[in-house]
Amino acid sequence: MLSSASRIAIRPAVAPLSNGVQARNMATLKEIQLRLKSVSNIEKITKSMKMIASTKVNKAQRGMESARAFGAASNALFDNAETKAAEDSKTLLVASSSDRGLCGGIHSSVSKATRRLLEETPESSVVVLGDKPKAQLQRFARQNIVISFNQIGKDIPTFAEAASIVDMIKSEGVEFDAAKIVYNEFKSVIAYEANTIPVYSLDVFKASPNFAAYEIEDDVLANLQEFSFANGLYWAMVEGHASEMCAKRAAMENATNNAGDMITKLTMTYNRGRQAVITNELIDIITGASAL
């Protein structure tokens, strides 16, 4: 048996161990509680962003339907005239997206489609709408980018914005025979796909096989070409905006669900840790009472 002096010598070494375990448990519970509060705040934010995106979806779809009608009319003009650019013609690629994130792979879809087109025509010039696709395209096509625009996607795009962009492209002296506007085509509220809208220069349109069927004066023809470019760009911007709003709503819904699952797991972990601490404290109290 141990002497009384030996027991007294052992007691100070045991007491700090028990306090250390309890302190570590309390620190862990406090960290879980702080993380639980942080995740709860994130859930509130994502839920609010989902509601805001939901209110913008219907408005964006209505604008998209009207833009599609005008865009289809412009494409019908080139289709009926059988307009085609030569193989060695100058090509301009317009990547149409926005500045804002938290909307899934919207921007990556446009950047990847633009990259595939650049692999076919490496000498093509690139015009970028939006800071997000610009950052992605600069990694492999920095030398191809001639103009970039930002402050895109805050609200539903207007035809005046599209016309201003076309005027800026022309004022910068960007020449092209054929242009391809890369955008996200709206398929459904949960699906979109990268597509292109063709635009042709004045000389290429004049060289169309069926151009003689249209009795258009030269001064009117120049205005028609600019209008077709602005019209196609407006169509791409509005349809891309509708796809972005639907993707943002889906992304925020997934984020809210993930936050809810994390809150459930953290709550269970916190309750288990709290019960363990209470049980240890009860054992200490009962053990002390029994010793007395």
C-alpha positions in Angstrom: 0.0 0.0 0.0 1.1 3.6 -0.6 1.9 5.7 2.4 0.1 8.9 3.1 3.1 11.0 1.9 3.1 9.1 -1.4 -0.6 9.7 -2.0 -0.1 13.4 -1.2 2.7 13.5 -3.8 0.6 11.9 -6.5 -2.5 14.1 -6.1 -1.1 17.3 -7.6 -0.1 15.4 -10.8 -3.6 14.0 -11.2 -5.6 17.2 -10.6 -4.2 19.2 -13.5 -4.9 16.4 -15.9 -8.6 16.4 -15.1 -8.7 20.2 -15.4 -6.8 20.0 -18.7 -9.3 17.5 -20.2 -12.2 19.7 -19.1 -10.6 22.8 -20.5 -10.0 21.1 -23.8 -13.6 20.0 -24.0 -14.9 23.5 -23.2 -12.6 25.0 -25.8 -13.9 22.5 -28.4 -17.5 23.2 -27.5 -16.9 26.9 -27.9 -15.3 26.5 -31.3 -18.3 24.4 -32.4 -20.7 27.0 -31.1 -18.9 29.8 -33.0 -18.9 27.7 -36.2 -22.5 26.9 -35.7 -23.3 30.6 -35.5 -21.2 31.4 -38.5 -22.9 28.7 -40.7 -26.3 29.9 -39.5 -25.5 33.4 -40.7 -24.3 32.1 -44.0 -27.6 30.2 -44.4 -29.6 33.4 -43.9 -27.5 35.2 -46.5 -27.8 32.4 -49.1 -31.5 32.1 -48.5 -31.9 35.9 -49.0 -29.9 35.8 -52.2 -32.0 32.9 -53.5 -35.2 34.9 -52.9 -33.7 37.9 -54.7 -32.6 35.8 -57.7 -36.1 34.2 -57.8 -37.7 37.6 -58.1 -35.3 38.5 -61.0 -35.8 35.3 -63.0 -39.3 36.0 -64.2 -38.3 39.6 -65.3 -35.2 38.3 -67.0 -37.2 35.7 -68.9 -39.7 38.2 -70.2 -36.9 40.4 -71.5 -35.3 37.3 -73.1 -38.4 36.4 -75.0 -38.6 39.9 -76.6 -34.9 39.9 -77.4 -35.2 36.5 -79.1 -37.8 37.8 -81.5 -35.6 40.6 -82.7 -32.5 38.5 -82.8 -34.2 35.8 -84.8 -35.2 38.4 -87.4 -31.6 39.6 -87.8 -30.4 36.0 -88.2 -33.1 35.3 -90.8 -31.7 38.2 -92.9 -28.3 36.5 -93.1 -29.8 33.0 -93.6 -32.0 34.1 -96.5 -29.1 35.9 -98.2 -26.9 32.8 -97.6 -24.2 35.0 -96.1 -20.9 33.2 -95.5 -17.4 34.5 -94.7 -14.3 33.2 -96.5 -12.0 30.7 -94.8 -9.2 33.2 -94.5 -11.4 36.1 -93.3 -10.8 38.1 -90.2 -12.7 36.7 -87.2 -13.9 38.6 -84.1 -15.0 36.7 -81.0 -17.2 38.4 -78.5 -17.4 36.6 -75.1 -20.6 37.8 -73.4 -20.9 37.3 -69.7 -20.9 39.4 -66.5 -18.9 40.7 -63.5 -20.6 38.8 -60.7 -20.0 35.3 -59.3 -21.9 32.8 -57.1 -23.7 31.5 -60.2 -22.1 28.1 -60.9 -20.2 27.6 -64.2 -21.8 30.4 -66.2 -18.6 32.2 -66.9 -16.6 29.1 -67.4 -19.0 27.9 -70.0 -18.4 31.0 -72.1 -14.7 31.0 -71.6 -14.4 27.3 -72.6 -16.5 27.9 -75.8 -14.3 30.9 -76.7 -11.2 28.9 -76.1 -12.4 26.1 -78.5 -13.1 28.7 -81.2 -9.7 30.3 -80.6 -8.1 26.9 -81.2 -9.7 26.8 -84.6 -8.8 30.4 -85.5 -5.8 31.4 -83.4 -5.4 34.8 -85.0 -8.9 35.9 -84.0 -9.4 39.1 -82.0 -11.4 38.8 -78.8 -13.8 41.3 -77.1 -14.8 40.4 -73.5 -17.9 41.5 -71.7 -17.5 41.1 -68.0 -14.6 40.8 -65.6 -15.2 37.1 -64.8 -14.6 35.8 -68.3 -11.8 38.3 -68.8 -9.8 36.8 -65.9 -10.3 33.3 -67.3 -9.4 34.2 -70.9 -6.3 36.2 -69.9 -4.6 32.9 -68.8 -4.3 31.6 -72.4 -5.4 34.4 -74.8 -4.1 37.6 -73.3 -2.6 38.7 -76.6 -5.9 38.2 -78.5 -8.0 40.5 -76.2 -8.4 43.9 -77.8 -11.2 45.4 -75.7 -12.9 44.5 -72.5 -16.0 45.9 -70.8 -17.1 45.7 -67.1 -20.1 46.8 -65.1 -22.1 44.1 -66.9 -24.9 42.1 -65.4 -26.1 44.3 -62.6 -29.6 44.5 -64.2 -31.3 43.3 -67.3 -29.2 44.6 -70.3 -30.8 47.1 -72.6 -30.4 47.7 -76.3 -28.8 51.1 -75.6 -26.0 49.3 -73.8 -25.5 46.9 -76.7 -25.4 49.8 -79.1 -22.9 51.6 -77.0 -20.6 48.6 -77.0 -20.8 48.2 -80.8 -20.0 51.9 -81.2 -17.0 51.5 -78.9 -15.8 48.5 -80.9 -16.0 50.5 -84.1 -14.4 53.6 -82.7 -11.4 51.5 -81.5 -10.9 50.4 -85.1 -11.5 46.7 -84.6 -11.9 45.2 -88.1 -13.5 41.9 -88.9 -15.2 40.0 -91.7 -17.2 37.7 -89.5 -18.0 38.0 -85.8 -19.2 35.3 -83.4 -20.9 36.3 -80.2 -20.4 33.6 -77.6 -23.1 33.5 -74.9 -25.1 31.1 -72.7 -28.3 30.0 -74.4 -31.2 29.5 -72.0 -32.6 26.0 -72.2 -34.6 25.8 -69.0 -34.5 27.0 -65.4 -31.9 24.4 -64.6 -30.0 24.1 -68.0 -28.0 26.4 -70.3 -25.5 25.8 -73.1 -22.8 27.9 -74.7 -23.8 29.0 -78.3 -22.8 31.6 -80.9 -24.6 34.2 -82.8 -23.1 35.2 -86.2 -22.6 38.7 -87.4 -21.0 39.8 -90.7 -19.4 42.9 -92.0 -20.8 45.1 -94.7 -18.5 43.8 -97.5 -19.3 40.1 -96.6 -23.0 40.8 -96.6 -22.8 42.5 -100.0 -21.0 39.5 -101.4 -23.9 37.2 -100.4 -25.3 35.1 -103.2 -28.9 36.3 -102.6 -28.0 39.9 -101.8 -29.6 41.1 -105.0 -33.0 40.1 -103.7 -32.8 43.0 -101.2 -33.2 46.5 -102.6 -31.1 48.3 -100.0 -29.3 51.6 -100.5 -25.7 51.9 -99.4 -26.3 54.4 -96.6 -29.1 52.2 -95.2 -27.0 49.1 -95.6 -24.3 50.5 -93.3 -26.9 51.3 -90.6 -28.5 47.9 -91.1 -25.1 46.2 -90.4 -24.6 48.1 -87.2 -28.1 47.4 -86.1 -27.7 43.7 -86.7 -24.5 43.7 -84.7 -26.1 45.5 -81.8 -29.3 43.4 -82.1 -27.3 40.1 -81.9 -25.3 41.4 -79.0 -28.4 42.5 -77.1 -29.9 39.1 -77.6 -26.8 37.4 -76.3 -26.6 39.7 -73.2 -30.2 39.3 -72.3 -30.3 35.5 -72.7 -27.1 35.2 -70.8 -28.5 37.3 -68.0 -31.6 35.0 -67.8 -29.3 31.9 -67.6 -27.2 33.6 -64.9 -30.2 34.4 -62.7 -31.5 30.8 -62.9 -28.0 29.4 -62.2 -27.6 31.8 -59.3 -30.9 30.7 -57.8 -29.9 27.1 -58.1 -26.5 27.7 -56.6 -27.9 29.6 -53.6 -30.5 26.9 -53.1 -27.8 24.2 -53.0 -25.7 26.4 -50.7 -28.7 26.9 -48.3 -29.3 23.1 -48.3 -25.7 22.4 -47.6 -25.6 24.9 -44.8 -28.7 23.3 -43.3 -27.1 19.9 -43.4 -23.9 21.3 -41.7 -26.0 23.0 -39.0 -27.7 19.6 -38.2 -24.3 17.8 -37.9 -22.7 20.6 -35.8 -25.7 20.7 -33.5 -25.5 16.9 -32.9 -21.7 17.2 -32.3 -22.3 20.1 -29.9 -25.0 18.3 -28.0 -22.9 15.1 -27.7 -19.9 17.1 -26.4 -22.0 19.0 -24.0 -23.6 15.8 -22.6 -20.1 14.3 -22.2 -18.9 17.3 -20.2 -22.0 17.2 -18.0 -21.5 13.5 -17.4 -17.9 14.0 -16.4 -18.9 16.7 -14.0 -21.6 14.5 -12.5 -19.0 11.7 -12.1 -16.6 14.1 -10.3 -19.4 15.2 -8.0 -20.6 11.7 -7.2 -17.0 10.5 -6.6 -16.3 13.4 -4.3 -19.5 12.8 -2.4 -18.6 9.1 -2.0 -15.1 10.0 -0.7 -16.6 12.2 1.9 
